[in-house]
Amino acid sequence: MTEKQTNKFIDFNKIRSKFPILERNINNHKMVYLDSAASAQKPKVVIETLENAYLETYSNVHRGLHWLSEQSTFKYEEVRKKAAKFLGAKNENEIIFGSGATQLINLIANSWGGKFLKQDDEIIITVADHHANIVPWQLVSQKTGAKIKAIPVDENGEFNISSLKNIITKKTKIVSVPHVSNVLGTIFPIKEISRLAHEVNAICVVDGCQGAIHLPVNVIEIDCDFYTFSSHKLYGPSGVGVLWGKSSILNDMPPFIGGGDMIDNVDIESSTYADPPHRFEAGTPPIAEVIAFGSAIDFVQAIGMTNINIHEQKILKVFTEKLQEVKGLKIIGNSKSKSGVISFIFENAHPHDIATILDQKGIAIRAGHHCAQPLMKHFNINSTARASIGIYTQEHEVDDLINGLSTVKKLLG
């Protein structure tokens, strides 16, 4: 099925059956996995592709003249094309592979930021960002003298575009925002944010880790300058990230890491570098994992990201309505435009205790600050419990969660 086939009935119970781990029992209970925002489970086809890559065609990629290397290189580079198509990009050479979105945001900060930022330039982020979209900008600001500004969200976790209008200036060089908050689930208006950034000749960076896994993405329509996400959140292997960047920008950026495969010519005193994307892909990559990531892209593309979003929005609605009925429970983040996650606090219960008790019933959630300490401070809390939705999440699992929370209340009062 393609994105155009959005009216055909899709059996999401059948899709769920393609994830072997979900058949496991945990602590004598059928597993309820509500931690996909941290890392999604893998369909059997991805696991088999990873295994077969090692069993049948494994060799190092690029420059090898033997059959195994040529096969590995072909399969590896085919995934670059798949990733470009998945993001709506026109040119696969605008796709850079890395170890994950964290490394790739660091690449942008160090390569573009290190070259172009200067004293008193401005970097705009949001209070809702993951640390991976905060700390790299702090590090580059310390080197360049650039200043960091943060856009707030309101008490419901809503982002108001006027907040950006109020702080963006001609000194702003970078606007770096999440597509979807990993704590609040808030969907940010990234197309409008990109437009405002470009009005002051700033670049727009989008952390798409929680966006690309739930929503259709077209980077040409968004008109951002960079978009990044991680394979392991899109049902693929860990250790692989994707960065899309406009070729006109990538061509002006120096390497981030030096080594093999990113060079044109090396002398003792100096070197010249390959064109993008290889300029930014030094060393031996996770070859089998990238190839398996290609199967993950095929898997979600066959269903259609629009269909996935429709399904997950139905699940999110059920979860939200039923959790709102739980006495003593408060949802953190009630944006009208939301996807993927529900964070909450529960009276008399620390999030870590909630997660521990639920685990005894086979229910996996996440508890803590979710690598979003500035956001926690913004809401004057230390941590939350977080239930997150995947393609395999079913409506009845909210009842399992509610029953588990009843046990929490009995034990902790």
C-alpha positions as CSV (number, residue, x, y, z in Angstrom):
1,M,0.0,0.0,0.0
2,T,1.2,3.5,-0.8
3,E,0.3,6.8,0.7
4,K,-2.3,7.2,-2.0
5,Q,-4.2,4.1,-0.8
6,T,-5.5,5.6,2.5
7,N,-9.1,4.3,2.2
8,K,-8.4,0.6,2.2
9,F,-9.1,-1.3,5.4
10,I,-6.0,-2.2,7.3
11,D,-5.9,-4.9,9.9
12,F,-3.7,-3.5,12.6
13,N,-4.2,-6.6,14.7
14,K,-2.5,-8.5,11.8
15,I,0.2,-5.9,11.7
16,R,0.8,-6.4,15.4
17,S,1.3,-10.1,14.9
18,K,4.4,-9.3,12.8
19,F,6.2,-8.2,16.0
20,P,7.4,-11.4,17.7
21,I,8.5,-9.9,21.0
22,L,4.9,-8.7,21.6
23,E,3.9,-12.3,22.2
24,R,6.1,-12.5,25.3
25,N,4.8,-12.7,28.8
26,I,6.5,-10.4,31.4
27,N,6.1,-11.3,35.0
28,N,3.4,-13.8,34.1
29,H,1.4,-11.2,32.2
30,K,0.9,-10.6,28.5
31,M,3.2,-7.8,27.7
32,V,1.8,-4.3,27.1
33,Y,4.4,-2.2,25.5
34,L,3.8,1.5,25.9
35,D,7.4,2.8,25.5
36,S,7.7,3.2,21.7
37,A,8.8,6.8,22.1
38,A,12.0,5.6,23.7
39,S,12.5,2.8,21.2
40,A,10.0,0.9,19.0
41,Q,9.9,-2.9,18.7
42,K,11.0,-4.6,15.5
43,P,8.9,-6.5,13.0
44,K,10.1,-9.9,12.0
45,V,11.1,-8.7,8.5
46,V,13.5,-6.2,9.9
47,I,15.1,-8.9,12.2
48,E,15.4,-11.3,9.3
49,T,16.9,-8.6,7.0
50,L,19.5,-7.9,9.7
51,E,20.3,-11.5,10.1
52,N,20.5,-12.2,6.3
53,A,22.8,-9.2,5.8
54,Y,25.3,-11.0,8.0
55,L,24.6,-14.5,6.7
56,E,24.5,-13.8,3.0
57,T,26.2,-10.6,1.7
58,Y,28.2,-9.0,4.5
59,S,31.3,-7.1,3.6
60,N,32.6,-3.5,3.9
61,V,31.0,-1.1,1.6
62,H,32.4,1.3,-1.1
63,R,35.6,0.7,-3.1
64,G,35.5,-3.1,-2.8
65,L,35.7,-4.9,-6.2
66,H,34.5,-8.3,-5.1
67,W,31.0,-9.6,-5.2
68,L,30.2,-9.4,-1.5
69,S,31.3,-5.8,-1.3
70,E,29.4,-4.8,-4.4
71,Q,26.2,-6.4,-3.0
72,S,26.6,-4.8,0.4
73,T,27.3,-1.4,-1.2
74,F,24.3,-1.7,-3.5
75,K,21.9,-2.6,-0.7
76,Y,23.4,0.1,1.6
77,E,23.0,2.8,-1.0
78,E,19.5,1.7,-1.9
79,V,18.5,2.6,1.6
80,R,19.7,6.1,1.0
81,K,17.2,6.3,-1.8
82,K,14.5,4.9,0.3
83,A,15.2,7.4,3.1
84,A,15.1,10.3,0.6
85,K,11.7,9.1,-0.8
86,F,10.4,8.6,2.8
87,L,11.1,12.2,3.6
88,G,9.9,13.6,0.3
89,A,13.4,14.6,-0.7
90,K,14.4,14.9,-4.4
91,N,18.1,13.9,-4.1
92,E,19.4,10.9,-2.2
93,N,22.8,12.6,-1.9
94,E,21.1,14.9,0.6
95,I,20.7,12.0,3.0
96,I,23.5,11.5,5.5
97,F,23.7,8.4,7.7
98,G,25.0,8.6,11.3
99,S,24.7,6.7,14.6
100,G,21.5,8.5,15.5
101,A,19.8,11.9,15.6
102,T,21.9,13.0,18.5
103,Q,25.1,12.6,16.5
104,L,23.6,14.2,13.5
105,I,22.4,17.3,15.4
106,N,26.0,17.6,16.7
107,L,27.1,17.4,13.1
108,I,25.0,20.4,12.2
109,A,26.0,22.3,15.3
110,N,29.8,21.7,14.8
111,S,30.0,21.9,11.0
112,W,27.5,24.6,10.1
113,G,27.5,26.3,13.5
114,G,31.2,26.1,13.9
115,K,31.8,27.7,10.5
116,F,29.1,30.4,10.3
117,L,28.2,31.4,13.9
118,K,30.0,34.4,15.5
119,Q,29.9,36.5,18.6
120,D,26.3,37.5,19.6
121,D,24.6,35.6,16.9
122,E,21.4,33.9,18.2
123,I,20.3,30.3,18.3
124,I,16.6,29.7,19.0
125,I,15.4,26.4,20.5
126,T,12.3,25.6,22.6
127,V,11.8,24.8,26.2
128,A,10.3,21.5,25.0
129,D,13.4,20.2,23.3
130,H,15.1,16.9,24.0
131,H,18.6,17.4,25.4
132,A,19.9,16.2,22.1
133,N,18.6,19.5,20.6
134,I,19.9,21.6,23.5
135,V,23.4,20.5,24.6
136,P,25.0,20.6,21.1
137,W,23.9,24.2,20.7
138,Q,25.3,25.0,24.1
139,L,28.6,23.5,23.2
140,V,28.9,25.4,19.9
141,S,27.7,28.7,21.6
142,Q,30.5,28.4,24.1
143,K,33.0,28.1,21.2
144,T,31.6,30.9,19.1
145,G,30.0,33.4,21.5
146,A,26.5,32.9,20.1
147,K,23.6,33.2,22.4
148,I,20.8,30.8,23.0
149,K,17.1,31.8,23.3
150,A,14.3,29.4,24.2
151,I,10.7,29.6,23.1
152,P,8.2,28.7,25.8
153,V,5.0,26.6,25.7
154,D,1.8,27.4,27.6
155,E,0.3,25.5,30.5
156,N,-1.3,23.1,28.0
157,G,1.9,22.4,26.2
158,E,0.7,24.5,23.2
159,F,3.3,26.3,21.1
160,N,2.2,29.7,20.0
161,I,3.9,31.0,16.8
162,S,3.7,34.5,18.2
163,S,6.3,33.4,20.9
164,L,8.8,32.9,18.1
165,K,7.8,36.2,16.4
166,N,8.6,37.9,19.7
167,I,12.1,36.7,20.0
168,I,13.4,36.2,16.5
169,T,15.7,39.0,15.2
170,K,18.1,39.7,12.4
171,K,20.8,38.3,14.7
172,T,19.1,34.9,14.7
173,K,21.1,32.4,12.6
174,I,19.6,29.0,13.7
175,V,16.1,28.0,14.7
176,S,16.1,24.4,15.9
177,V,12.9,22.8,17.0
178,P,11.2,19.4,17.6
179,H,8.6,18.2,15.1
180,V,6.8,16.6,18.0
181,S,7.6,16.9,21.7
182,N,8.8,13.6,23.2
183,V,7.1,14.5,26.5
184,L,4.0,16.5,25.6
185,G,3.2,15.1,22.2
186,T,2.7,18.6,20.9
187,I,3.0,18.9,17.1
188,F,5.0,22.0,16.3
189,P,4.0,24.1,13.2
190,I,7.4,23.5,11.5
191,K,6.4,24.8,8.1
192,E,5.5,28.2,9.6
193,I,8.6,28.1,11.9
194,S,10.8,27.5,8.8
195,R,9.1,30.5,7.0
196,L,9.8,32.8,9.9
197,A,13.4,31.6,10.2
198,H,14.0,32.2,6.5
199,E,12.6,35.7,6.7
200,V,15.6,36.7,8.8
201,N,18.0,34.5,6.8
202,A,18.3,31.9,9.5
203,I,18.4,28.2,8.9
204,C,15.7,25.9,10.4
205,V,16.7,22.5,11.9
206,V,13.9,20.0,12.8
207,D,14.4,17.2,15.3
208,G,12.0,14.7,13.7
209,C,12.6,11.8,16.1
210,Q,9.0,11.9,17.3
211,G,7.6,13.3,14.1
212,A,8.7,10.9,11.3
213,I,7.5,7.9,13.3
214,H,3.9,9.1,13.5
215,L,3.3,11.6,10.7
216,P,3.8,11.9,6.9
217,V,6.8,14.1,6.3
218,N,7.7,16.1,3.1
219,V,10.8,18.2,3.6
220,I,10.2,20.1,0.4
221,E,6.8,21.2,1.6
222,I,8.0,22.0,5.1
223,D,11.0,23.9,3.5
224,C,13.2,23.3,6.5
225,D,16.9,23.2,6.0
226,F,17.7,20.0,8.0
227,Y,15.5,17.2,9.2
228,T,16.8,14.3,11.3
229,F,15.4,11.2,13.0
230,S,16.6,7.8,14.3
231,S,16.0,4.3,12.9
232,H,15.2,2.6,16.2
233,K,12.1,4.7,16.7
234,L,10.8,3.8,13.2
235,Y,10.9,0.0,13.9
236,G,14.4,-0.3,12.6
237,P,17.7,-1.3,14.3
238,S,19.5,1.0,16.8
239,G,22.8,2.7,15.8
240,V,21.4,4.3,12.6
241,G,20.2,7.9,12.2
242,V,19.2,9.9,9.1
243,L,19.9,13.5,8.4
244,W,18.4,15.3,5.4
245,G,19.9,18.6,4.5
246,K,19.6,21.0,1.5
247,S,22.5,20.3,-0.9
248,S,23.2,24.0,-1.2
249,I,23.9,24.1,2.5
250,L,25.7,20.8,2.8
251,N,28.1,21.7,0.1
252,D,29.4,24.7,2.2
253,M,29.9,22.6,5.4
254,P,33.2,21.2,6.5
255,P,33.6,17.7,7.8
256,F,32.6,16.9,11.4
257,I,34.7,13.7,11.8
258,G,37.8,12.8,9.8
259,G,38.9,9.4,8.6
260,G,38.4,6.9,5.9
261,D,35.7,7.2,3.2
262,M,35.2,11.0,3.6
263,I,38.3,12.1,1.7
264,D,39.1,13.0,-1.9
265,N,42.9,13.3,-1.5
266,V,45.2,13.0,1.5
267,D,48.7,14.4,1.9
268,I,50.7,14.7,5.1
269,E,50.0,18.4,5.6
270,S,46.4,18.6,4.3
271,S,43.5,16.8,2.7
272,T,40.6,17.5,0.4
273,Y,37.2,16.0,1.1
274,A,34.6,14.1,-0.7
275,D,31.3,15.6,-1.8
276,P,28.3,15.1,0.5
277,P,27.0,12.8,1.7
278,H,30.2,10.9,2.1
279,R,32.1,14.0,3.4
280,F,30.1,13.4,6.6
281,E,30.3,9.6,6.9
282,A,33.8,8.9,8.0
283,G,34.7,5.3,8.9
284,T,33.0,2.0,8.6
285,P,29.2,2.5,9.0
286,P,26.7,0.0,10.6
287,I,26.2,-1.7,7.3
288,A,23.8,-4.5,8.2
289,E,21.8,-2.2,10.4
290,V,21.4,0.4,7.6
291,I,20.2,-2.4,5.3
292,A,17.7,-3.6,7.9
293,F,16.6,0.0,8.3
294,G,15.6,-0.1,4.7
295,S,13.2,-2.9,5.5
296,A,11.7,-0.9,8.3
297,I,11.1,2.0,5.8
298,D,9.5,-0.5,3.4
299,F,7.3,-1.9,6.2
300,V,5.8,1.5,7.2
301,Q,5.6,2.7,3.6
302,A,3.6,-0.4,2.7
303,I,1.0,0.6,5.3
304,G,1.2,4.3,4.6
305,M,2.2,7.0,7.2
306,T,-1.2,8.6,6.7
307,N,-2.9,5.4,7.7
308,I,-0.5,4.9,10.6
309,N,-1.3,8.4,11.8
310,I,-5.1,7.9,11.6
311,H,-4.8,4.6,13.6
312,E,-2.6,6.1,16.2
313,Q,-4.8,9.2,16.6
314,K,-7.7,6.9,17.4
315,I,-5.7,5.1,20.0
316,L,-4.4,8.4,21.5
317,K,-8.0,9.6,21.8
318,V,-9.1,6.5,23.7
319,F,-6.1,6.7,26.0
320,T,-6.6,10.3,26.7
321,E,-10.3,10.1,27.4
322,K,-9.9,7.1,29.8
323,L,-6.9,8.5,31.6
324,Q,-8.7,11.8,32.2
325,E,-11.3,9.8,34.1
326,V,-8.7,8.5,36.6
327,K,-9.0,10.3,39.9
328,G,-5.8,11.9,41.0
329,L,-4.2,11.7,37.6
330,K,-3.1,14.8,35.7
331,I,-2.0,14.7,32.0
332,I,1.0,16.9,31.2
333,G,0.4,18.3,27.7
334,N,-3.0,18.8,26.4
335,S,-2.3,20.4,23.0
336,K,-5.0,20.4,20.4
337,S,-2.4,19.2,17.9
338,K,-0.8,16.2,19.5
339,S,0.7,12.8,18.6
340,G,2.2,9.7,20.0
341,V,2.7,10.2,23.8
342,I,0.8,10.8,27.0
343,S,2.8,12.1,30.0
344,F,1.1,12.2,33.4
345,I,1.6,12.5,37.1
346,F,-0.4,10.6,39.7
347,E,-1.0,11.9,43.2
348,N,1.0,10.3,46.0
349,A,3.0,8.2,43.5
350,H,6.5,8.9,42.1
351,P,6.7,8.2,38.4
352,H,9.5,5.6,39.1
353,D,7.2,3.8,41.5
354,I,4.4,3.8,39.0
355,A,6.7,2.3,36.3
356,T,8.0,-0.3,38.8
357,I,4.5,-1.4,39.9
358,L,3.2,-1.5,36.3
359,D,6.2,-3.6,35.2
360,Q,5.0,-6.3,37.7
361,K,1.9,-6.5,35.6
362,G,3.8,-6.7,32.3
363,I,3.2,-3.1,31.4
364,A,6.2,-1.1,30.0
365,I,6.1,2.6,30.3
366,R,8.9,5.2,30.7
367,A,9.4,7.3,33.9
368,G,11.8,10.2,34.5
369,H,12.6,13.6,32.9
370,H,12.8,12.0,29.4
371,C,15.9,14.0,28.6
372,A,13.8,17.2,28.9
373,Q,14.8,18.8,32.2
374,P,14.2,22.4,31.0
375,L,10.6,21.3,30.2
376,M,10.2,19.7,33.6
377,K,11.4,22.9,35.3
378,H,9.0,24.8,33.1
379,F,6.1,22.8,34.6
380,N,7.6,22.9,38.1
381,I,7.9,19.1,38.2
382,N,10.8,16.7,38.4
383,S,9.5,13.9,36.2
384,T,6.5,12.2,34.7
385,A,5.3,8.8,33.8
386,R,4.9,8.4,30.0
387,A,2.9,6.0,27.9
388,S,3.7,6.1,24.2
389,I,2.0,4.7,21.2
390,G,3.2,2.6,18.3
391,I,1.8,1.0,15.2
392,Y,1.0,-2.1,17.3
393,T,-0.7,-0.4,20.2
394,Q,-4.3,-1.6,20.8
395,E,-7.3,0.1,22.4
396,H,-7.7,-2.6,25.1
397,E,-4.2,-1.9,26.4
398,V,-5.4,1.4,27.9
399,D,-7.7,-0.8,30.1
400,D,-4.6,-2.8,31.2
401,L,-2.9,0.5,32.0
402,I,-6.0,1.7,34.0
403,N,-6.1,-1.5,35.9
404,G,-2.4,-1.2,36.7
405,L,-2.9,2.3,37.9
406,S,-5.6,1.0,40.3
407,T,-3.0,-1.2,41.8
408,V,-0.6,1.7,42.1
409,K,-3.3,3.7,44.0
410,K,-4.0,0.7,46.3
411,L,-0.3,0.3,47.2
412,L,0.6,4.0,47.4
413,G,-2.6,5.6,48.5
